[in-house]
Amino acid sequence: MEEPRRSTRTRKEKSLGDDFVSYLVEGSQKKVTREVIFTIDFEDDPKTFSEAMSSRDAHLWKEAINDEMDSILGNGTWELDDLPKGKIPIGSKWIFKKKYHPDGSISAYKARLVAKGYRQREGIDYFDTYAPVARISSIRTLIAISALKGLYIHQMDVKTAFLNGYLNEEIYLEQPEGFVVPGQENKVCRLIKSLYGLKQAPKQWHERFDTTVTNFCFRHNGADRCIYSKCTSDYTVVICLYVDDMLIISTDLEGISETKKYLSSNFKMKDLGEVDTILGIKVKRTGSQISLSQSHYIEKILTKFQHLNIKEFNTPFDSCVKLGANSGRAVAQLEYASAIGSMMYAMHCTRPDIAFAVSKLSQHTINPGVEHWKAVSRVLGYLKRTSKLEMTYTSSSGILEGYSDASWIDQTSDSKSTSGWIFTLAGGAISWASKRQTCIAHSTMEAEFIALAAAGKEAEWIRDLLSDIRLWDVPMPSIPMYCDSEATLSKSRHIGLRHNYVRQLFENGTIKVVFVKSSKNLADPLTKPLTRDLVGTTTRDMGLKPQ
């Protein structure tokens, strides 16, 4: 046989440039996400089961789907049965989502089987749907106490949390796509435990978790039903639950270890070790200092609204601008609402310095105009300039104190004032608010007193929270409430009966009202726009410090 003819051309290596890297990665999802430091994401998340199975990452999505079904079947979520006469089964849908690390790299591929709960009938397929979650103020308070007293903070995640709740109603589900049992195609799944998407799933999960931890000698916190504490002669341990994410805080590692062991014996848990990220908030511990940061979230917001050509600003709100209602047509109302919601999450978690601006702008969500969009762009510009600020707690300041302020009738259209208050502990803010008052104040003194009453209510809640945790000295001293209105101290006798609540707090030792100059009042930026110098001073005193 003749030998095949070979080319005599000299082979040259093809170069695609110094910044081009080609690689092939094989293995499981866990191995890929662990060993590949950076991955380029070309595709959007699949919308359907068939899209996932035909995508570039089909093998990773298939692994995620199998993990979900293993959890469902291993948990005994349903059993196949014939559909009773008169019963209507509800459908299901696969939801696919890539999860990312704060640096933008892919951390996991998640597949979730979700019931079409919108087809449930009230009074037949479900009754109550409520489920409590821990307040973000509770989480910040616990972190501040941990910095103050040098406590250990660990984190655990409940895998497929909503599958753990037991159902009281009789619900039938169509067999999920891709997992129809051959030969039993006409049967349906009779649900024994809850499933994601069901109206009552959050409530049933919380009831199951609540029963489990109270059986292990944990007790509820009187101020927050999602805070549980347990005291022994060797340690004190606290659990803070937010849906399926939980913080475990203790004076000793033994308490954390025993709690983890007990929870893992009752639920399928993921041990995340020392806390790193909670609710999208980066938690960083350096010695006796704990910092909370949302810099990566702020960068995501700025990228989302980069078409606004955002410029940097030194203050979140222009003190010379008086925003009123828009008399014309709404300008990009849906996008405006999205921008307000994005900024509100940052304000709610770690950025009290933009609370007044966000509160003021949110009042025009229904009909925003050009001037409102300019104000939104200014807040984003301020966040761009200060994205590296962190809420910082240290062990140097163990005093719990509050600040209250009000701005009387700052908008003539509705004749309502603005209340602002803020509480600090361990050198950082743990709770704050900037709200328009619901009633009309007839004087500056009355507006200040209304704000003080709202702040006093929060002070009472914080006091009850700390008293039940048992990590605070008992009896607790009165919380000093700083106010820049002397009238609230000397003329409070003229205020109506509805504001006597403040006097009751004062008499029973919950708070003590102290006068402070406006320039030193940390609640001042929560009621009005300030100059650049005052913004810089108050943000530092709130505990917001650069990285």
C-alpha positions in Angstrom: 0.0 0.0 0.0 1.1 3.5 -0.7 1.9 5.7 2.3 -0.4 8.7 2.7 1.0 11.9 1.3 2.1 14.4 4.0 2.4 18.1 3.8 5.9 19.6 3.6 4.7 22.9 5.1 6.4 24.1 8.3 3.8 24.1 11.2 3.6 27.3 13.1 2.0 27.7 16.5 -1.0 30.0 16.3 -1.0 32.9 18.7 -4.2 34.6 20.0 -2.4 37.1 22.1 -0.9 37.2 25.6 -4.2 37.7 27.4 -5.9 34.7 25.8 -6.0 31.5 27.9 -7.7 28.2 26.7 -8.3 25.4 29.1 -10.6 22.4 29.6 -11.9 21.5 33.0 -13.4 18.1 33.9 -14.9 16.9 37.1 -17.8 17.6 39.5 -19.3 21.0 40.3 -17.6 21.0 43.7 -14.2 20.2 42.2 -14.5 22.8 39.4 -15.7 25.7 41.7 -12.9 24.8 44.2 -10.0 24.5 41.8 -10.8 27.1 39.2 -10.2 30.5 40.7 -11.9 32.5 38.0 -14.5 31.4 35.5 -16.0 33.5 32.6 -19.8 33.3 32.6 -21.0 33.6 29.0 -24.6 32.3 29.5 -27.6 33.5 31.4 -29.3 31.2 33.9 -31.5 28.7 32.1 -35.3 29.5 32.2 -36.5 25.9 31.7 -35.5 22.3 32.3 -34.8 21.8 28.5 -32.7 24.9 28.3 -30.5 23.6 31.2 -30.1 20.2 29.6 -29.0 21.8 26.3 -26.7 24.5 27.8 -22.9 24.6 27.8 -23.0 23.7 31.5 -25.5 20.9 31.2 -23.4 18.4 33.2 -23.2 20.9 36.1 -26.9 21.7 36.0 -27.7 18.0 35.9 -25.6 17.5 39.0 -27.5 20.3 40.7 -30.8 18.8 39.7 -29.8 15.3 41.0 -28.7 16.9 44.3 -32.1 18.6 44.6 -34.0 15.4 43.9 -31.8 13.4 46.3 -32.8 15.9 49.0 -36.5 15.7 48.2 -36.7 11.9 47.9 -34.4 11.3 50.9 -36.4 13.7 53.0 -39.6 11.8 52.2 -41.3 14.9 50.8 -43.9 13.0 48.9 -45.2 9.6 47.9 -46.8 8.5 44.6 -50.6 8.0 44.8 -53.7 8.0 42.6 -55.4 11.4 42.4 -58.6 11.3 44.5 -61.8 12.3 42.9 -62.5 16.1 43.1 -58.8 16.9 43.9 -56.8 19.2 41.5 -53.0 18.7 41.5 -50.7 21.7 41.2 -47.8 21.9 38.9 -44.1 22.5 39.5 -41.2 24.3 37.8 -37.4 24.0 37.9 -35.6 27.2 38.8 -31.9 27.5 38.0 -29.5 30.0 39.5 -25.7 30.5 39.6 -24.4 31.7 43.0 -21.4 34.0 43.0 -18.6 34.8 45.4 -18.2 38.5 46.4 -15.3 38.8 43.8 -17.7 37.8 41.0 -16.5 34.2 40.4 -19.1 31.3 40.4 -19.4 29.5 43.7 -22.2 27.0 42.9 -24.9 25.9 40.5 -28.3 25.7 42.2 -31.4 23.9 40.9 -34.6 24.2 42.9 -37.9 22.4 42.3 -40.7 24.9 43.0 -44.4 24.2 43.4 -46.7 26.5 41.5 -48.2 27.9 44.7 -50.3 30.5 42.8 -52.6 27.7 41.9 -53.4 26.9 45.6 -56.8 27.8 46.9 -57.1 29.7 50.2 -59.0 27.8 52.9 -58.5 24.5 51.0 -54.8 24.1 50.1 -53.5 26.6 52.7 -54.5 28.8 55.6 -51.8 30.9 57.4 -48.8 32.0 55.4 -46.8 34.2 57.8 -43.3 33.4 58.9 -41.0 35.5 61.1 -37.4 36.4 60.3 -34.8 38.1 62.5 -34.6 41.8 62.2 -31.5 43.2 60.6 -31.1 45.4 63.7 -30.9 42.2 65.8 -28.1 40.9 63.5 -26.1 44.1 63.8 -26.6 44.2 67.6 -25.3 40.6 68.0 -22.3 41.4 65.9 -21.6 44.6 67.9 -21.8 42.5 71.2 -19.5 40.0 69.7 -16.9 42.7 68.9 -17.4 44.2 72.4 -17.0 41.0 74.3 -14.8 38.9 72.0 -17.4 36.3 71.2 -17.1 33.6 68.5 -19.4 33.9 65.5 -20.0 30.9 63.2 -22.5 30.4 60.4 -24.5 27.5 59.1 -26.9 27.1 56.2 -29.8 24.7 56.1 -29.9 22.8 52.8 -33.4 22.7 51.3 -34.8 24.2 54.5 -38.5 24.4 53.3 -38.5 20.7 52.7 -38.4 20.1 56.5 -41.8 21.4 57.4 -44.7 19.0 57.9 -48.0 19.8 56.0 -51.4 19.9 57.7 -53.3 20.2 54.4 -53.8 17.5 51.7 -52.0 18.7 48.6 -51.2 16.8 45.4 -48.4 17.7 42.9 -47.8 16.7 39.3 -44.7 14.6 38.9 -41.7 16.9 38.1 -40.3 17.3 34.6 -37.5 14.9 34.0 -38.5 12.6 36.8 -41.8 11.0 35.8 -41.7 7.4 37.0 -42.0 4.9 34.0 -45.2 2.9 34.1 -46.8 5.3 36.7 -47.3 8.4 34.5 -50.9 8.8 35.7 -50.0 9.0 39.3 -49.4 12.2 41.3 -47.2 13.1 44.3 -49.1 13.4 47.6 -47.1 15.9 49.6 -46.2 14.9 53.1 -43.7 17.7 53.8 -43.7 21.2 52.4 -42.0 22.2 49.1 -40.6 25.5 47.9 -43.3 27.6 46.3 -46.1 26.5 48.6 -47.9 29.4 50.3 -47.4 27.8 53.8 -43.8 26.6 53.3 -42.0 29.4 55.3 -44.4 29.0 58.2 -44.1 25.2 58.3 -40.3 25.4 58.2 -40.1 27.9 61.0 -42.5 25.8 63.2 -40.3 22.8 62.7 -37.1 24.7 63.5 -38.7 26.3 66.5 -39.8 23.0 68.0 -36.4 21.4 67.3 -34.2 24.1 69.0 -36.5 24.6 72.0 -36.3 20.9 72.7 -32.5 21.4 73.1 -33.1 23.9 76.0 -33.0 27.0 73.8 -35.4 29.7 74.7 -37.0 32.5 72.7 -36.0 36.1 72.9 -38.9 38.2 74.0 -38.0 41.0 71.5 -37.3 38.9 68.5 -38.8 35.4 68.0 -36.0 34.3 65.6 -33.3 34.8 68.3 -32.7 31.8 70.6 -30.4 31.6 73.5 -29.1 28.9 75.9 -27.1 29.4 79.0 -25.1 26.7 80.8 -22.4 26.8 83.5 -19.8 26.6 80.8 -21.1 28.8 78.0 -23.8 31.0 76.5 -24.8 30.4 72.9 -27.2 32.4 70.7 -28.8 31.3 67.4 -30.0 34.0 65.0 -32.2 32.6 62.2 -33.0 34.4 58.9 -35.1 31.9 56.9 -32.4 29.3 56.3 -29.2 31.3 57.2 -28.2 31.3 60.8 -25.5 32.8 63.0 -24.3 30.9 66.0 -22.7 33.1 68.6 -21.1 31.8 71.8 -18.7 32.7 74.6 -17.0 29.3 74.0 -16.3 27.1 71.0 -17.7 24.1 72.9 -21.2 25.7 72.8 -20.9 26.3 69.0 -19.7 22.7 68.4 -22.5 21.1 70.5 -25.1 23.3 68.7 -23.8 22.4 65.3 -23.8 18.7 66.1 -27.4 18.8 67.3 -28.7 20.8 64.3 -26.8 18.5 61.9 -28.5 15.5 63.5 -32.0 17.0 62.8 -31.5 18.8 59.5 -29.2 18.6 56.5 -26.8 21.4 57.3 -23.9 23.1 55.7 -21.2 24.2 58.1 -19.7 27.5 56.8 -17.3 28.0 59.7 -16.5 31.5 60.9 -19.0 34.0 59.5 -17.9 35.5 56.2 -21.1 36.8 54.5 -24.6 37.1 55.8 -27.5 38.3 53.7 -25.0 39.6 51.1 -23.1 41.6 53.7 -19.4 41.0 53.9 -18.3 40.4 57.5 -14.6 40.9 58.2 -12.9 40.4 61.6 -9.6 42.0 62.4 -8.5 41.4 66.0 -11.1 42.9 68.3 -12.8 44.8 65.4 -15.6 43.5 63.2 -16.6 45.4 60.0 -19.7 45.1 57.8 -19.3 46.0 54.1 -21.5 46.1 51.0 -18.9 47.5 48.6 -19.5 44.6 46.2 -23.2 45.2 46.3 -22.8 49.0 45.7 -20.6 48.2 42.7 -23.3 46.0 41.3 -25.9 48.9 41.7 -23.6 51.3 40.0 -23.1 48.9 37.1 -26.8 48.4 36.8 -27.4 52.1 36.5 -24.2 53.1 34.6 -26.3 54.5 31.8 -27.1 57.5 34.1 -23.5 58.7 33.7 -23.0 58.8 37.5 -20.6 61.4 38.8 -19.1 61.4 42.3 -20.6 63.7 45.0 -19.5 64.5 48.5 -23.1 64.5 50.0 -26.1 62.3 49.3 -28.6 65.1 49.0 -28.3 68.7 47.9 -29.4 71.0 50.7 -30.5 73.7 48.2 -33.0 71.4 46.5 -36.6 71.3 47.6 -38.2 68.3 45.9 -41.9 68.5 45.3 -44.5 66.3 43.5 -44.1 65.9 39.7 -46.9 67.7 37.9 -46.2 66.0 34.5 -45.9 62.5 33.3 -43.9 59.9 35.1 -40.3 59.4 33.9 -39.2 55.8 33.8 -41.4 54.9 36.8 -40.5 51.2 37.0 -36.8 51.8 36.7 -37.1 54.6 39.3 -38.7 52.1 41.7 -35.9 49.6 41.0 -33.3 52.2 41.8 -35.0 53.1 45.1 -35.2 49.5 46.1 -31.6 48.9 45.3 -30.4 51.9 47.4 -32.9 51.0 50.1 -31.2 47.6 50.7 -27.8 49.3 51.2 -29.4 51.9 53.5 -31.2 49.2 55.5 -28.1 47.1 56.1 -25.0 49.2 56.5 -25.5 52.8 55.2 -27.5 55.1 57.6 -25.9 58.1 55.9 -28.2 57.8 52.9 -31.4 57.1 55.0 -32.8 60.6 54.7 -32.2 60.8 50.9 -33.7 57.4 50.2 -36.7 58.1 52.5 -37.3 61.4 50.7 -37.0 60.0 47.2 -39.1 56.9 47.9 -42.1 59.3 48.5 -42.1 60.0 44.7 -42.0 56.4 43.5 -45.4 56.6 41.8 -44.8 59.6 39.7 -41.1 60.5 39.4 -39.9 63.5 37.4 -36.6 64.7 36.0 -35.6 66.4 39.3 -36.2 63.2 41.2 -33.9 61.3 38.8 -31.2 63.9 39.3 -31.5 63.4 43.1 -31.3 59.6 42.6 -28.2 60.1 40.5 -26.7 62.2 43.2 -27.2 59.4 45.9 -25.6 56.9 43.5 -22.7 59.3 43.0 -22.3 59.6 46.7 -22.3 55.8 47.1 -19.7 55.6 44.2 -17.4 58.0 46.1 -17.9 56.2 49.5 -18.3 52.6 48.4 -15.5 51.5 50.6 -17.0 52.7 53.9 -17.6 49.9 56.4 -19.8 49.8 59.5 -17.2 49.1 62.2 -17.6 47.8 65.7 -14.8 47.6 68.3 -14.3 46.6 71.9 -13.4 50.2 73.0 -16.9 51.6 73.5 -19.4 49.6 75.6 -22.0 52.3 76.0 -25.4 52.0 74.3 -26.8 55.4 73.4 -29.4 56.9 71.1 -29.9 60.1 69.2 -33.3 61.7 68.2 -34.1 64.6 65.9 -37.0 66.0 63.9 -37.4 68.5 61.0 -40.7 70.3 61.4 -42.9 70.6 58.2 -40.1 70.4 55.7 -42.6 69.9 52.8 -45.6 72.3 52.7 -47.6 70.1 50.4 -48.6 67.7 53.2 -47.6 69.6 56.4 -45.8 66.5 57.9 -42.5 66.5 59.6 -39.6 64.1 59.4 -38.4 61.9 62.4 -34.9 60.5 62.7 -33.2 58.4 65.3 -30.1 56.2 65.6 -28.6 54.0 68.3 -24.9 53.1 68.6 -23.0 50.4 70.4 -19.4 49.3 70.3 -18.6 52.4 68.2 -21.0 51.7 65.4 -24.7 52.2 64.6 -27.0 49.2 65.3 -30.4 50.7 64.5 -31.6 53.8 62.7 -34.6 55.2 60.8 -35.7 58.3 58.8 -39.4 58.5 58.5 -42.1 61.0 57.7 -44.4 61.4 60.7 -47.9 60.1 60.3 -49.6 62.9 62.2 -49.3 66.7 61.9 -47.2 68.4 64.5 -48.3 71.9 65.5 -44.8 73.1 66.6 -41.2 72.3 66.4 -41.4 71.0 70.0 -44.2 68.6 69.2 -42.4 67.3 66.1 -39.3 66.7 68.3 -41.4 64.9 70.9 -43.0 62.7 68.3 -39.5 61.7 67.1 -38.4 61.1 70.7 -41.4 58.8 71.3 -40.5 56.7 68.2 -36.9 56.5 69.3 -38.0 55.6 72.8 -40.0 52.7 71.5 -36.9 51.4 69.7 -34.8 51.9 72.8 -37.3 49.8 74.8 -37.0 47.1 72.1 -33.2 47.1 72.1 -33.2 46.9 75.9 -35.5 43.9 75.9 -33.4 42.2 73.3 -30.2 42.6 75.3 -31.8 41.6 78.6 -33.0 38.3 77.1 -29.7 37.4 75.5 -28.0 37.3 78.9 -24.7 38.6 77.6 -25.4 42.0 79.1 -24.9 43.2 82.7 -28.2 43.0 84.6 -29.8 45.3 85.7 -29.3 47.4 82.5 -28.7 51.1 83.1 -31.0 53.7 81.4 -30.2 54.3 77.8 -29.1 58.0 77.3 -31.2 59.6 74.5 -29.6 62.7 73.1 -31.9 65.4 71.7 -31.1 68.9 70.4 -34.4 70.4 71.6 -34.4 71.8 75.1 -38.2 72.2 74.8 -38.7 68.4 75.0 -37.0 68.4 78.4 -38.7 71.4 80.0 -42.1 71.7 78.3 -43.2 68.1 77.8 -46.1 68.6 80.2 -48.0 70.4 77.5 -47.9 67.4 75.1 -51.1 65.4 74.6 -51.9 62.1 76.2 -50.6 60.1 73.2 -47.0 61.2 73.9 -47.0 60.3 77.6 -45.2 57.1 76.5 -41.9 59.0 76.7 -42.5 60.1 80.3 -43.3 56.5 81.2 -40.0 55.3 79.7 -38.2 58.1 81.6 -39.9 57.2 84.9 -39.3 53.4 84.7 -35.6 53.9 83.9 -35.6 52.7 80.3 -34.2 56.0 78.9 -32.9 59.3 80.1 -33.1 62.3 77.9 -29.9 64.4 77.5 -29.5 67.6 75.5 -26.9 67.7 72.8 -25.9 70.4 70.2 -27.2 69.9 66.7 -23.7 69.6 65.4 -23.1 66.6 67.6 -26.5 65.0 67.0 -26.0 61.8 65.0 -29.7 61.8 64.1 -29.4 65.2 62.4 -28.5 63.7 58.9 -31.5 61.5 59.1 -33.9 64.4 59.0 -32.3 66.9 56.6 -29.5 67.3 54.1 -26.2 68.5 55.5 -23.1 70.2 54.3 -20.0 68.2 53.2 -18.1 68.7 56.4 -21.0 67.6 58.6 -21.6 64.6 56.5 -18.0 63.5 56.9 -18.2 64.1 60.7 -21.4 62.3 61.3 -20.6 59.3 59.1 -17.4 58.7 61.1 -19.3 59.0 64.4 -21.9 56.5 63.1 -19.1 53.9 62.7 -18.7 54.2 59.0 -14.9 54.0 58.3 -12.9 53.4 55.1 -11.4 50.0 54.5 
